[in-house]
Amino acid sequence: MRVLIIDDEPHIRQMMRLTLESSGYQVEEAGDGEAGLARLRDGGAYDAIILDQKMPGLDGLQTLRLIRERTPDACVLMVTAYASIELAVDAMKLGATDFLRKPMTPEMLRGAVAAAIAVHPARRIAPRPAGPAGVFIQTLNGFQILPVAHEGPPTSPEHAFVVRHIADGAESTVIVSIDPEAVDRVARLTQRRLEPGGAFWHVQAERLISAYVWTEGKPPADGRLTVRDISREDLDIAARWEQS
């Protein structure tokens, strides 16, 4: 198996290379986006590409876009220490197979690369399914987050997700509850009452479980989270929600 690492930090590339070589991968390196694209132009065929987000010149998203234009079926894992969940979602929409957070353990890196290569051929055949709110399945830190259709009444405050560990297929259900005080605060500040079982709150629940998996690298042990805080930006969205 051949892996290309594109990262501007030599010590990070060395750590990744040694980790993957110890598992039998053949590893090549590039110090920036242009150098990585040059390796691909020169006919390099890789089972996986590990791509850093924050680099001088072409950043990770720009490099990813060009990789996908030239090699549509490339298996790309994006890595960053700085990204938000929103950036991770943008990367996934551009076709990244996984999104890993620095710092990572060698076990996490090996597991993510092995899982990405294992599942990638299926992704070439069919597009990723979409969740209830039209949000694609997210893959973060080697976990897939699959939305479950909301089956309760609009007033139900619970939203369910399945979190799947790609490496071993283990799944756990996470229930994200919407705090009544958050619902009341949105209603008070926007003059619109958005029911906790609706699409607006499903998006908030999905953001919360994504942020948890992104930060902790695992689902919550008790399988439960609660949405309590709403940002000013989300309040603005809520104020226009019924008109969208």
Secondary structure, DSSP 8 states (H G I E B T S, - for coil): -EEEEE-S-HHHHHHHHHHHHTTT-EEEEESSHHHHHHHHHTT---SEEEEESS-SSS-HHHHHHHHHHH-TT--EEEEESS--HHHHHHHHHTT-SEEEESS--HHHHHHHHHHHHHHHHHHHHS---B-TTS-B-EEETTEEEEE----S-TT--EEEEEEEETTT--EEEEEEEE-HHHHHHHHHHHS----TTSHHHHHHHHHHHHHHHHHHSS--TTSEEEE----HHHHHHHHHGGG-
